[in-house]
Amino acid sequence: MAVRIPFAIDEWYHCYNRGVDKRTIFENAGDYNRFLLLLYLGNGSVPLHLANLKDHAIRAVLEDASIERGEPMVEIGAYTLMPNHFHLTLKEIMEGGIAIFMQRIFTAFTMYFNIKYERTGALF
């Protein structure tokens, strides 16, 4: 069995994932925008619920100073979103930050995608 070395604080990592069976995970611009919104909102020590937001537009969320995300867990250096996969360059800035961040993003986006496209099961 392989031994996983934990992520180290202040180190950069290339993180990526793709759709199960190489399926398309971004069907349209709205899906890309939702993923970008999740990258921003999911990167905080305070759990957030999108249902509590007045406006889901990225610009509106970024400009809303009342949103309390807490302390960031990771630093996002770069990202690219492709139709069936994505790449992130992340630096862990709190213990376990990358794992928690990725879990939040995958869970939230999968729930969004499955409801929107009336499907069930794993997306990634």
C-alpha positions in Angstrom: 0.0 0.0 0.0 1.4 3.4 -0.9 2.2 5.8 1.8 0.8 9.3 1.3 3.0 12.1 2.4 1.0 15.0 3.9 1.0 18.4 2.2 3.5 20.8 3.7 2.7 24.3 4.8 4.0 27.0 2.4 4.7 24.6 -0.4 3.0 24.7 -3.9 1.2 21.8 -5.4 -0.3 21.0 -8.8 -3.8 19.7 -8.1 -6.2 18.5 -10.8 -9.2 16.4 -11.4 -11.4 15.3 -14.3 -14.9 14.1 -14.9 -15.6 10.4 -14.3 -15.3 8.5 -17.6 -13.7 11.7 -19.0 -17.2 13.3 -19.1 -17.7 17.0 -19.7 -18.0 18.8 -16.3 -18.4 22.3 -17.7 -21.4 22.3 -20.1 -21.7 26.1 -20.5 -20.5 29.4 -19.1 -22.7 29.1 -16.1 -20.9 26.0 -15.0 -17.5 27.7 -15.3 -18.8 30.7 -13.3 -20.2 28.5 -10.6 -16.9 26.7 -10.2 -15.0 30.0 -10.0 -17.5 31.2 -7.4 -16.8 28.0 -5.4 -13.1 28.6 -5.6 -13.5 31.9 -3.9 -16.2 31.0 -1.4 -14.8 27.6 -0.5 -11.4 29.0 0.5 -12.2 30.0 4.0 -12.4 28.6 7.5 -16.0 29.6 7.8 -18.5 27.3 6.0 -20.7 29.2 3.5 -24.0 28.2 2.0 -24.8 29.7 -1.4 -28.5 29.7 -0.6 -27.8 32.4 1.9 -26.3 34.8 -0.7 -28.5 37.5 -2.3 -26.7 37.3 -5.6 -24.7 34.4 -7.1 -22.9 36.6 -9.7 -19.2 36.5 -9.2 -18.8 40.3 -9.3 -21.6 40.8 -6.8 -20.0 38.3 -4.4 -16.5 39.8 -4.7 -17.9 43.3 -4.0 -20.0 42.2 -1.0 -17.9 43.1 2.0 -20.4 41.6 4.4 -19.5 38.0 3.4 -17.4 36.5 6.1 -15.2 33.7 4.8 -12.8 33.5 7.8 -9.1 32.7 7.2 -8.1 31.3 3.9 -6.9 27.7 3.8 -5.0 27.8 0.5 -3.4 30.3 -1.8 -4.5 29.9 -5.4 -1.5 30.7 -7.7 -3.1 29.7 -11.0 -5.9 27.7 -12.5 -7.2 26.5 -15.8 -10.7 25.1 -16.5 -11.1 22.7 -19.5 -14.4 21.2 -20.6 -13.7 17.8 -18.9 -11.1 18.7 -16.3 -9.3 21.4 -14.4 -5.9 22.3 -12.9 -5.1 24.3 -9.8 -1.8 25.5 -8.4 -2.3 25.6 -4.7 -0.2 26.5 -1.7 -1.3 25.2 1.7 -1.4 27.9 4.3 -3.1 26.1 7.1 -2.8 22.5 8.2 -5.1 20.2 6.1 -6.1 23.2 4.0 -5.7 21.7 0.5 -7.7 18.5 1.4 -10.5 20.5 3.0 -10.6 23.0 0.2 -10.7 20.3 -2.5 -13.4 18.3 -0.7 -15.6 21.4 -0.4 -15.2 22.3 -4.1 -15.9 18.8 -5.3 -18.9 18.2 -3.1 -20.5 21.6 -3.8 -19.9 21.5 -7.6 -21.1 17.9 -7.9 -24.3 18.7 -6.0 -24.9 21.8 -8.2 -24.2 19.8 -11.4 -26.3 16.8 -10.5 -29.3 19.0 -9.6 -28.9 21.2 -12.7 -28.6 18.3 -15.1 -30.9 15.9 -13.3 -28.4 13.2 -12.7 -27.0 11.2 -9.7 -23.7 9.8 -8.7 -20.1 10.8 -8.8 -18.9 13.6 -11.2 -15.2 13.4 -10.5 
